[in-house]
Amino acid sequence: MLGDYIPLLVIITFAVILAFLVVLLGTIFGPRRPSQKKAMPYESGMVPYGPGSRRMNIRYYLIAVLFILFDIEVVFFLPWALSFRELGIPGLVLMVIFVVVLEVAHLYAWKKGALEWE
């Protein structure tokens, strides 16, 4: 049983060794010509102004988290659609319940103004 994992262990070991080897070769043979211009932060070719880290509006993070949440929940539709005929009516009822719960969460976020961008 443990012998089934040997090919996986070989692949992981090979990947780790290759990653370290590539980084090591880049460090050894890579060009080293530091300059003040190269040390500056890159921002779309524009000269940076102000601090490097700025405060972001919490709404940005809230919208991002809600997008990920609803996006991941929508992923559950594909397996359900592929096995719809085998699941029959009980599968349909469960998916309707799932969609109703998802829509209640969506309406709650909408009513609270979480999806508004100012």
Buried (B, 14 or more C-beta within 10 A) or exposed (E): EEEEEEEEEEEEEEEEEEEEEEEEEEEEEEEEEEEEEEEEEEEEEEEEEEEEEEEEEEBEEBBEEBEEBEEEBEEEEEEBEEEEEEBEEEBEEEBEEBBEEBEEBBEEBEEEEBBEEE
